[in-house]
Amino acid sequence: MSVSQQPAPARSDLAVAASDAAATPAVRYPFRRHGFLLTIGSTVWAATMVLFDLDPTSRVGEIGYAFGSGLFQTGLLALLWVLWKTDALGTGKVAKTALGIETVLVTLAIGSTIADGVGISDLNQPGWALLDAFWPFSMFGMFLIGIRIAVAGQWRGVRRFWPMVAESWAVVTIPTLIVFGPIVAQVVAPLHLLVGYAVLGVLVATKPH
């Protein structure tokens, strides 16, 4: 067994170490909560699709589905806020206006979800039918935003292109439902949510400042 002794560091050594630490700032992840909210919302909505189908018929199913989709839509609002703060669509007025319009669409879609959850929606009435239409409008708007993020190039690496993958949910799921029917769509819809939006939430949560 050997015993070695190290001399105590000089004050100049301590000063250099402190200087190096100050020169290397800690990495910050300011959008952690927003990203995780999107991931949780996507996962819960996918789970309600599996449990209650894409078009639930029971009252319990309607409430559960509304809860899951509403949580997902709240995650979308969080995502839109991050896109705004990071200039993900660009720095011009058109980009900001597009995000503002999409925020209104998602908010109205949340109103439709709440109406479905509490059981007051009546799609035979024009007003309720119009409110319900904001659901697909908002999802198609997210798809256009995903394309714009990739074109703008403000986000780097996989974060530049994954929004386009995630936000293609509507343009993938709806044609699948029409062409292949509800059985196939029942698999594609939740799987696409997990691969797309749930992963995007993680990428947002781990995005450095």
C-alpha positions as CSV (number, residue, x, y, z in Angstrom):
1,M,0.0,0.0,0.0
2,S,1.4,3.4,-1.0
3,V,0.5,6.7,0.5
4,S,0.9,9.8,-1.6
5,Q,0.4,13.4,-0.6
6,Q,-0.8,16.1,-2.9
7,P,0.1,19.7,-2.1
8,A,-2.8,22.0,-1.4
9,P,-3.8,24.1,-4.5
10,A,-2.4,27.6,-4.6
11,R,-4.8,30.5,-4.6
12,S,-3.9,31.1,-8.3
13,D,-5.1,27.6,-9.1
14,L,-8.4,28.2,-7.4
15,A,-8.8,31.4,-9.3
16,V,-8.2,29.7,-12.6
17,A,-10.6,26.9,-11.8
18,A,-13.3,29.5,-10.8
19,S,-12.6,31.4,-14.0
20,D,-13.0,28.3,-16.1
21,A,-16.3,27.4,-14.4
22,A,-17.6,30.9,-15.0
23,A,-16.6,30.7,-18.7
24,T,-18.6,27.5,-19.2
25,P,-22.2,28.4,-18.5
26,A,-24.6,25.6,-17.5
27,V,-26.9,24.4,-20.3
28,R,-30.5,25.6,-19.7
29,Y,-33.6,23.9,-20.9
30,P,-36.3,26.5,-20.6
31,F,-39.0,24.6,-22.4
32,R,-38.9,21.4,-20.4
33,R,-42.4,21.8,-18.9
34,H,-43.9,22.7,-22.3
35,G,-42.4,19.7,-24.0
36,F,-43.4,17.3,-21.4
37,L,-46.9,18.6,-21.4
38,L,-47.1,17.9,-25.1
39,T,-45.7,14.4,-24.6
40,I,-48.1,13.6,-21.7
41,G,-51.0,15.0,-23.7
42,S,-50.2,13.0,-26.8
43,T,-49.7,9.8,-24.7
44,V,-53.0,10.2,-22.8
45,W,-54.9,10.9,-26.0
46,A,-53.4,7.9,-27.7
47,A,-54.4,5.8,-24.7
48,T,-58.0,7.0,-24.8
49,M,-58.2,6.1,-28.5
50,V,-57.2,2.6,-27.7
51,L,-59.6,2.4,-24.8
52,F,-62.6,4.1,-26.3
53,D,-62.1,4.0,-30.1
54,L,-61.8,7.0,-32.4
55,D,-65.5,7.6,-32.2
56,P,-66.7,6.6,-28.7
57,T,-70.4,5.8,-28.4
58,S,-70.8,5.5,-24.6
59,R,-71.0,8.5,-22.3
60,V,-68.0,7.3,-20.4
61,G,-66.1,7.0,-23.6
62,E,-67.0,10.5,-24.7
63,I,-65.8,11.9,-21.4
64,G,-62.6,10.0,-21.4
65,Y,-61.9,10.8,-25.0
66,A,-62.6,14.5,-24.4
67,F,-60.2,14.5,-21.5
68,G,-57.4,13.0,-23.5
69,S,-57.9,15.1,-26.6
70,G,-58.3,18.2,-24.4
71,L,-55.0,17.5,-22.7
72,F,-53.3,17.0,-26.1
73,Q,-54.7,20.3,-27.3
74,T,-53.3,22.0,-24.2
75,G,-50.0,20.6,-25.1
76,L,-50.4,22.1,-28.6
77,L,-50.9,25.5,-27.0
78,A,-47.6,25.0,-25.1
79,L,-45.9,24.0,-28.3
80,L,-47.2,27.1,-30.1
81,W,-45.8,29.2,-27.3
82,V,-42.4,27.7,-27.7
83,L,-42.5,28.2,-31.5
84,W,-43.3,31.9,-30.8
85,K,-40.5,32.4,-28.3
86,T,-37.9,30.7,-30.5
87,D,-39.0,32.3,-33.8
88,A,-39.3,28.7,-35.2
89,L,-41.3,29.9,-38.3
90,G,-39.0,32.9,-38.9
91,T,-38.8,36.4,-37.5
92,G,-41.2,38.2,-39.8
93,K,-44.8,39.4,-39.2
94,V,-46.2,36.7,-41.3
95,A,-44.7,34.0,-39.1
96,K,-46.1,35.7,-36.0
97,T,-49.5,36.1,-37.5
98,A,-49.6,32.5,-38.6
99,L,-48.9,31.4,-35.0
100,G,-51.5,33.8,-33.7
101,I,-54.2,32.4,-36.1
102,E,-53.2,28.8,-35.2
103,T,-53.5,29.6,-31.5
104,V,-57.1,30.9,-32.1
105,L,-57.9,27.7,-34.0
106,V,-56.6,25.4,-31.3
107,T,-58.4,27.4,-28.6
108,L,-61.7,27.1,-30.5
109,A,-61.0,23.4,-31.0
110,I,-60.6,23.1,-27.2
111,G,-64.0,24.8,-26.9
112,S,-65.5,22.0,-29.1
113,T,-63.8,19.4,-27.0
114,I,-65.2,20.8,-23.8
115,A,-68.7,20.9,-25.3
116,D,-68.4,17.3,-26.3
117,G,-67.1,16.3,-22.9
118,V,-70.0,17.9,-21.0
119,G,-72.5,16.6,-23.5
120,I,-74.0,19.9,-24.8
121,S,-72.7,19.7,-28.4
122,D,-75.3,19.1,-31.1
123,L,-73.7,18.7,-34.6
124,N,-77.1,19.0,-36.2
125,Q,-77.0,22.7,-35.2
126,P,-74.9,24.9,-37.6
127,G,-73.1,26.7,-34.7
128,W,-72.0,23.5,-33.0
129,A,-71.0,22.0,-36.4
130,L,-68.9,25.0,-37.2
131,L,-67.2,24.9,-33.7
132,D,-66.5,21.2,-34.3
133,A,-64.9,22.0,-37.6
134,F,-62.1,23.9,-35.8
135,W,-60.7,20.5,-34.7
136,P,-59.6,19.5,-38.3
137,F,-58.8,23.1,-39.2
138,S,-56.4,23.4,-36.3
139,M,-54.7,20.1,-37.0
140,F,-54.3,21.0,-40.7
141,G,-52.9,24.3,-39.6
142,M,-50.3,22.5,-37.5
143,F,-49.3,20.5,-40.5
144,L,-48.6,23.7,-42.5
145,I,-46.6,25.0,-39.5
146,G,-44.5,21.9,-39.4
147,I,-43.6,22.4,-43.1
148,R,-42.7,26.0,-42.4
149,I,-40.4,25.1,-39.5
150,A,-38.5,22.8,-41.8
151,V,-38.2,25.5,-44.5
152,A,-37.3,28.3,-42.0
153,G,-34.4,26.3,-40.5
154,Q,-34.5,28.2,-37.2
155,W,-34.4,24.9,-35.4
156,R,-31.5,22.6,-36.0
157,G,-30.9,18.9,-36.4
158,V,-33.7,16.5,-35.9
159,R,-35.8,19.3,-34.3
160,R,-36.0,21.0,-37.7
161,F,-37.8,18.2,-39.4
162,W,-39.6,16.3,-36.6
163,P,-42.4,18.8,-36.3
164,M,-43.3,18.1,-39.9
165,V,-43.5,14.4,-39.0
166,A,-45.5,14.9,-35.8
167,E,-47.9,17.5,-37.3
168,S,-48.8,15.3,-40.3
169,W,-51.1,13.4,-38.0
170,A,-54.3,14.7,-39.6
171,V,-53.2,14.3,-43.2
172,V,-52.1,10.7,-42.4
173,T,-55.0,9.6,-40.1
174,I,-58.0,11.0,-41.9
175,P,-57.1,9.5,-45.4
176,T,-56.3,6.2,-43.6
177,L,-59.8,6.2,-42.0
178,I,-61.4,7.0,-45.4
179,V,-59.4,4.5,-47.5
180,F,-58.8,1.6,-45.1
181,G,-61.6,2.0,-42.5
182,P,-61.8,2.4,-38.8
183,I,-59.9,-0.8,-37.9
184,V,-56.7,0.3,-39.6
185,A,-57.1,3.9,-38.4
186,Q,-57.6,2.6,-34.9
187,V,-54.0,1.4,-35.0
188,V,-52.5,4.2,-37.1
189,A,-53.9,7.2,-35.1
190,P,-52.5,6.4,-31.7
191,L,-49.2,5.0,-33.1
192,H,-48.7,8.2,-35.1
193,L,-49.3,10.3,-32.0
194,L,-46.7,8.4,-30.0
195,V,-44.1,8.4,-32.8
196,G,-44.8,12.0,-33.8
197,Y,-46.1,14.3,-31.1
198,A,-44.9,12.4,-28.0
199,V,-41.3,12.3,-29.4
200,L,-41.6,16.0,-30.4
201,G,-42.5,16.8,-26.9
202,V,-39.3,15.2,-25.7
203,L,-37.3,17.1,-28.3
204,V,-38.8,20.4,-27.1
205,A,-38.2,19.6,-23.5
206,T,-34.5,18.9,-24.1
207,K,-34.0,21.9,-26.4
208,P,-31.3,24.2,-25.0
209,H,-31.8,27.9,-24.9
